[in-house]
Amino acid sequence: MDGKKRSDVKPGLEVNVILKKDQRTGKKTQGVVKDLLTNSATHPHGIKVRLEDGQVGRVCEILSSK
């Protein structure tokens, strides 16, 4: 699943995100969702989240629930 619909992304999910600094390269960072930062129902580049380690990025892939 991709992370373009807010209803698919929930705290506790394990996801791959693309951080702002990695947007040009497309490097993915794995982590667990702590907070959802995007308020709209969908976003073409992925829902913005804060991971449990404090990093912020847009969800590109949902891996599994914790």
C-alpha positions, 0 to 999 in steps of 0.5 A: 500500500502507498501512503497517499490516503490519510485513512490508511496511515495510523500511529503504530504502523511500520512505514517507509518515508522519504525525508525532505533532504532525500526527495531528490534521491528518493532514499527511503527511511524505515520507521514507526508512525508517531503522529500524522502531520497532514490534515487533508484526506489525501496527498499526491506525494504521500501523507506527512508523518513524524516517526517515533525517532522524531524524523519527519517525512512523507509515507511512500510505502506501508510495510505492516502494523506493529 
